[in-house]
Amino acid sequence: MNIKDGTVYQIMDNSLGNFNSAKTLKITSHHRSIVSFNLGNQQGYGSMPVQHLRYLLKRNYLTELIDERKTIN
């Protein structure tokens, strides 16, 4: 799985408390083994190891939002 800057993930209901009740998480930068992110509605920002992001995706705490405009093109 490639992690790209600008990728937006939806935060599932069961883990909203861990992310200041934000609904989305956007990757702002990826450097070596750390990813930086912003939470939706300007509710915060942070960073985490890539390994932890992959764990959250595997456990379905985060799901990638697909931009429909990119899909059509």
Chimera marker file (.cmm) of the C-alpha trace (Angstrom):
<marker_set name="trace">
<marker id="1" x="0.000" y="0.000" z="0.000" r="1" g="1" b="0" radius="0.5"/>
<marker id="2" x="1.380" y="3.368" z="-1.041" r="1" g="1" b="0" radius="0.5"/>
<marker id="3" x="0.712" y="6.329" z="1.203" r="1" g="1" b="0" radius="0.5"/>
<marker id="4" x="0.313" y="9.551" z="-0.767" r="1" g="1" b="0" radius="0.5"/>
<marker id="5" x="0.132" y="13.151" z="0.375" r="1" g="1" b="0" radius="0.5"/>
<marker id="6" x="-3.389" y="14.525" z="0.122" r="1" g="1" b="0" radius="0.5"/>
<marker id="7" x="-5.118" y="11.180" z="0.703" r="1" g="1" b="0" radius="0.5"/>
<marker id="8" x="-8.280" y="11.608" z="2.775" r="1" g="1" b="0" radius="0.5"/>
<marker id="9" x="-9.557" y="8.902" z="5.115" r="1" g="1" b="0" radius="0.5"/>
<marker id="10" x="-12.923" y="8.648" z="6.824" r="1" g="1" b="0" radius="0.5"/>
<marker id="11" x="-12.708" y="7.928" z="10.546" r="1" g="1" b="0" radius="0.5"/>
<marker id="12" x="-15.169" y="5.220" z="11.552" r="1" g="1" b="0" radius="0.5"/>
<marker id="13" x="-17.653" y="5.846" z="14.367" r="1" g="1" b="0" radius="0.5"/>
<marker id="14" x="-16.037" y="3.408" z="16.806" r="1" g="1" b="0" radius="0.5"/>
<marker id="15" x="-12.786" y="5.415" z="16.892" r="1" g="1" b="0" radius="0.5"/>
<marker id="16" x="-14.033" y="9.026" z="16.728" r="1" g="1" b="0" radius="0.5"/>
<marker id="17" x="-13.042" y="9.570" z="20.355" r="1" g="1" b="0" radius="0.5"/>
<marker id="18" x="-9.405" y="8.952" z="19.497" r="1" g="1" b="0" radius="0.5"/>
<marker id="19" x="-9.425" y="11.737" z="16.881" r="1" g="1" b="0" radius="0.5"/>
<marker id="20" x="-11.197" y="14.657" z="18.663" r="1" g="1" b="0" radius="0.5"/>
<marker id="21" x="-14.512" y="13.551" z="17.119" r="1" g="1" b="0" radius="0.5"/>
<marker id="22" x="-13.286" y="14.537" z="13.637" r="1" g="1" b="0" radius="0.5"/>
<marker id="23" x="-14.881" y="12.703" z="10.719" r="1" g="1" b="0" radius="0.5"/>
<marker id="24" x="-11.882" y="12.822" z="8.334" r="1" g="1" b="0" radius="0.5"/>
<marker id="25" x="-8.099" y="12.592" z="8.408" r="1" g="1" b="0" radius="0.5"/>
<marker id="26" x="-5.958" y="14.009" z="5.567" r="1" g="1" b="0" radius="0.5"/>
<marker id="27" x="-2.318" y="13.016" z="5.023" r="1" g="1" b="0" radius="0.5"/>
<marker id="28" x="-0.212" y="16.174" z="4.677" r="1" g="1" b="0" radius="0.5"/>
<marker id="29" x="3.255" y="14.665" z="4.418" r="1" g="1" b="0" radius="0.5"/>
<marker id="30" x="5.032" y="11.346" z="4.461" r="1" g="1" b="0" radius="0.5"/>
<marker id="31" x="8.702" y="11.195" z="5.396" r="1" g="1" b="0" radius="0.5"/>
<marker id="32" x="10.451" y="7.846" z="5.872" r="1" g="1" b="0" radius="0.5"/>
<marker id="33" x="8.457" y="6.077" z="8.578" r="1" g="1" b="0" radius="0.5"/>
<marker id="34" x="6.306" y="8.993" z="9.821" r="1" g="1" b="0" radius="0.5"/>
<marker id="35" x="3.095" y="10.451" z="8.359" r="1" g="1" b="0" radius="0.5"/>
<marker id="36" x="1.707" y="13.855" z="9.310" r="1" g="1" b="0" radius="0.5"/>
<marker id="37" x="-2.011" y="14.557" z="9.108" r="1" g="1" b="0" radius="0.5"/>
<marker id="38" x="-4.744" y="17.138" z="9.643" r="1" g="1" b="0" radius="0.5"/>
<marker id="39" x="-8.109" y="16.281" z="11.110" r="1" g="1" b="0" radius="0.5"/>
<marker id="40" x="-11.325" y="17.417" z="9.423" r="1" g="1" b="0" radius="0.5"/>
<marker id="41" x="-13.060" y="20.666" z="10.392" r="1" g="1" b="0" radius="0.5"/>
<marker id="42" x="-9.703" y="21.977" z="11.661" r="1" g="1" b="0" radius="0.5"/>
<marker id="43" x="-10.021" y="19.913" z="14.828" r="1" g="1" b="0" radius="0.5"/>
<marker id="44" x="-6.310" y="19.230" z="15.103" r="1" g="1" b="0" radius="0.5"/>
<marker id="45" x="-3.232" y="17.761" z="13.532" r="1" g="1" b="0" radius="0.5"/>
<marker id="46" x="-0.561" y="15.263" z="14.397" r="1" g="1" b="0" radius="0.5"/>
<marker id="47" x="1.782" y="12.557" z="13.225" r="1" g="1" b="0" radius="0.5"/>
<marker id="48" x="2.094" y="8.819" z="13.625" r="1" g="1" b="0" radius="0.5"/>
<marker id="49" x="4.321" y="5.991" z="12.453" r="1" g="1" b="0" radius="0.5"/>
<marker id="50" x="3.405" y="4.492" z="9.074" r="1" g="1" b="0" radius="0.5"/>
<marker id="51" x="3.116" y="1.109" z="10.781" r="1" g="1" b="0" radius="0.5"/>
<marker id="52" x="0.334" y="2.452" z="13.039" r="1" g="1" b="0" radius="0.5"/>
<marker id="53" x="-1.532" y="3.974" z="10.072" r="1" g="1" b="0" radius="0.5"/>
<marker id="54" x="-1.429" y="0.603" z="8.332" r="1" g="1" b="0" radius="0.5"/>
<marker id="55" x="-2.774" y="-1.031" z="11.521" r="1" g="1" b="0" radius="0.5"/>
<marker id="56" x="-5.698" y="1.427" z="11.612" r="1" g="1" b="0" radius="0.5"/>
<marker id="57" x="-6.487" y="0.683" z="7.973" r="1" g="1" b="0" radius="0.5"/>
<marker id="58" x="-6.249" y="-3.076" z="8.525" r="1" g="1" b="0" radius="0.5"/>
<marker id="59" x="-8.622" y="-2.938" z="11.514" r="1" g="1" b="0" radius="0.5"/>
<marker id="60" x="-11.077" y="-0.758" z="9.519" r="1" g="1" b="0" radius="0.5"/>
<marker id="61" x="-10.787" y="2.228" z="11.872" r="1" g="1" b="0" radius="0.5"/>
<marker id="62" x="-10.006" y="4.323" z="8.771" r="1" g="1" b="0" radius="0.5"/>
<marker id="63" x="-11.303" y="3.937" z="5.226" r="1" g="1" b="0" radius="0.5"/>
<marker id="64" x="-10.007" y="5.811" z="2.212" r="1" g="1" b="0" radius="0.5"/>
<marker id="65" x="-12.395" y="8.299" z="0.626" r="1" g="1" b="0" radius="0.5"/>
<marker id="66" x="-12.303" y="8.118" z="-3.150" r="1" g="1" b="0" radius="0.5"/>
<marker id="67" x="-12.619" y="11.403" z="-5.041" r="1" g="1" b="0" radius="0.5"/>
<marker id="68" x="-15.289" y="10.779" z="-7.682" r="1" g="1" b="0" radius="0.5"/>
<marker id="69" x="-13.799" y="13.358" z="-10.052" r="1" g="1" b="0" radius="0.5"/>
<marker id="70" x="-10.549" y="11.406" z="-10.238" r="1" g="1" b="0" radius="0.5"/>
<marker id="71" x="-12.457" y="8.160" z="-10.806" r="1" g="1" b="0" radius="0.5"/>
<marker id="72" x="-14.417" y="9.590" z="-13.745" r="1" g="1" b="0" radius="0.5"/>
<marker id="73" x="-11.298" y="10.904" z="-15.472" r="1" g="1" b="0" radius="0.5"/>
<link id1="1" id2="2" r="1" g="1" b="0" radius="0.2"/>
<link id1="2" id2="3" r="1" g="1" b="0" radius="0.2"/>
<link id1="3" id2="4" r="1" g="1" b="0" radius="0.2"/>
<link id1="4" id2="5" r="1" g="1" b="0" radius="0.2"/>
<link id1="5" id2="6" r="1" g="1" b="0" radius="0.2"/>
<link id1="6" id2="7" r="1" g="1" b="0" radius="0.2"/>
<link id1="7" id2="8" r="1" g="1" b="0" radius="0.2"/>
<link id1="8" id2="9" r="1" g="1" b="0" radius="0.2"/>
<link id1="9" id2="10" r="1" g="1" b="0" radius="0.2"/>
<link id1="10" id2="11" r="1" g="1" b="0" radius="0.2"/>
<link id1="11" id2="12" r="1" g="1" b="0" radius="0.2"/>
<link id1="12" id2="13" r="1" g="1" b="0" radius="0.2"/>
<link id1="13" id2="14" r="1" g="1" b="0" radius="0.2"/>
<link id1="14" id2="15" r="1" g="1" b="0" radius="0.2"/>
<link id1="15" id2="16" r="1" g="1" b="0" radius="0.2"/>
<link id1="16" id2="17" r="1" g="1" b="0" radius="0.2"/>
<link id1="17" id2="18" r="1" g="1" b="0" radius="0.2"/>
<link id1="18" id2="19" r="1" g="1" b="0" radius="0.2"/>
<link id1="19" id2="20" r="1" g="1" b="0" radius="0.2"/>
<link id1="20" id2="21" r="1" g="1" b="0" radius="0.2"/>
<link id1="21" id2="22" r="1" g="1" b="0" radius="0.2"/>
<link id1="22" id2="23" r="1" g="1" b="0" radius="0.2"/>
<link id1="23" id2="24" r="1" g="1" b="0" radius="0.2"/>
<link id1="24" id2="25" r="1" g="1" b="0" radius="0.2"/>
<link id1="25" id2="26" r="1" g="1" b="0" radius="0.2"/>
<link id1="26" id2="27" r="1" g="1" b="0" radius="0.2"/>
<link id1="27" id2="28" r="1" g="1" b="0" radius="0.2"/>
<link id1="28" id2="29" r="1" g="1" b="0" radius="0.2"/>
<link id1="29" id2="30" r="1" g="1" b="0" radius="0.2"/>
<link id1="30" id2="31" r="1" g="1" b="0" radius="0.2"/>
<link id1="31" id2="32" r="1" g="1" b="0" radius="0.2"/>
<link id1="32" id2="33" r="1" g="1" b="0" radius="0.2"/>
<link id1="33" id2="34" r="1" g="1" b="0" radius="0.2"/>
<link id1="34" id2="35" r="1" g="1" b="0" radius="0.2"/>
<link id1="35" id2="36" r="1" g="1" b="0" radius="0.2"/>
<link id1="36" id2="37" r="1" g="1" b="0" radius="0.2"/>
<link id1="37" id2="38" r="1" g="1" b="0" radius="0.2"/>
<link id1="38" id2="39" r="1" g="1" b="0" radius="0.2"/>
<link id1="39" id2="40" r="1" g="1" b="0" radius="0.2"/>
<link id1="40" id2="41" r="1" g="1" b="0" radius="0.2"/>
<link id1="41" id2="42" r="1" g="1" b="0" radius="0.2"/>
<link id1="42" id2="43" r="1" g="1" b="0" radius="0.2"/>
<link id1="43" id2="44" r="1" g="1" b="0" radius="0.2"/>
<link id1="44" id2="45" r="1" g="1" b="0" radius="0.2"/>
<link id1="45" id2="46" r="1" g="1" b="0" radius="0.2"/>
<link id1="46" id2="47" r="1" g="1" b="0" radius="0.2"/>
<link id1="47" id2="48" r="1" g="1" b="0" radius="0.2"/>
<link id1="48" id2="49" r="1" g="1" b="0" radius="0.2"/>
<link id1="49" id2="50" r="1" g="1" b="0" radius="0.2"/>
<link id1="50" id2="51" r="1" g="1" b="0" radius="0.2"/>
<link id1="51" id2="52" r="1" g="1" b="0" radius="0.2"/>
<link id1="52" id2="53" r="1" g="1" b="0" radius="0.2"/>
<link id1="53" id2="54" r="1" g="1" b="0" radius="0.2"/>
<link id1="54" id2="55" r="1" g="1" b="0" radius="0.2"/>
<link id1="55" id2="56" r="1" g="1" b="0" radius="0.2"/>
<link id1="56" id2="57" r="1" g="1" b="0" radius="0.2"/>
<link id1="57" id2="58" r="1" g="1" b="0" radius="0.2"/>
<link id1="58" id2="59" r="1" g="1" b="0" radius="0.2"/>
<link id1="59" id2="60" r="1" g="1" b="0" radius="0.2"/>
<link id1="60" id2="61" r="1" g="1" b="0" radius="0.2"/>
<link id1="61" id2="62" r="1" g="1" b="0" radius="0.2"/>
<link id1="62" id2="63" r="1" g="1" b="0" radius="0.2"/>
<link id1="63" id2="64" r="1" g="1" b="0" radius="0.2"/>
<link id1="64" id2="65" r="1" g="1" b="0" radius="0.2"/>
<link id1="65" id2="66" r="1" g="1" b="0" radius="0.2"/>
<link id1="66" id2="67" r="1" g="1" b="0" radius="0.2"/>
<link id1="67" id2="68" r="1" g="1" b="0" radius="0.2"/>
<link id1="68" id2="69" r="1" g="1" b="0" radius="0.2"/>
<link id1="69" id2="70" r="1" g="1" b="0" radius="0.2"/>
<link id1="70" id2="71" r="1" g="1" b="0" radius="0.2"/>
<link id1="71" id2="72" r="1" g="1" b="0" radius="0.2"/>
<link id1="72" id2="73" r="1" g="1" b="0" radius="0.2"/>
</marker_set>
